[in-house]
Amino acid sequence: MKDKKKTNINLDKQIDHKVQQYYKELGNLPKIHQQRAESVWLRRKWIEAQKKQNYQSEYERIRAHLDAFSIFPHITDGDQ
């Protein structure tokens, strides 16, 4: 009989602990969602910056290639 009461007390403590953990995690959900949204926003900004840099580098590479094989020379202010 004592073992059964002891088991029930331990079970009650475990249940109470799990319920407390559940409500603690439930209280942290808005914070978790906000952190996830900020992380997604930051990653998107990094990717956009990387794409912009890649396009700019490619544009400059193509332009330099075209300038190297251009029939018409560039006129600059010093050439006039």
Secondary structure as the mmCIF struct_conf table of DSSP 4:
data_model
#
loop_
_struct_conf.conf_type_id
_struct_conf.id
_struct_conf.beg_label_comp_id
_struct_conf.beg_label_asym_id
_struct_conf.beg_label_seq_id
_struct_conf.end_label_comp_id
_struct_conf.end_label_asym_id
_struct_conf.end_label_seq_id
HELX_RH_AL_P HELX_RH_AL_P1 LYS A 2 ALA A 68
TURN_TY1_P TURN_TY1_P1 PHE A 69 PHE A 69
BEND BEND1 ILE A 71 PHE A 72
HELX_LH_PP_P HELX_LH_PP_P1 PRO A 73 ILE A 75
HELX_RH_3T_P HELX_RH_3T_P1 ASP A 77 ASP A 79
#
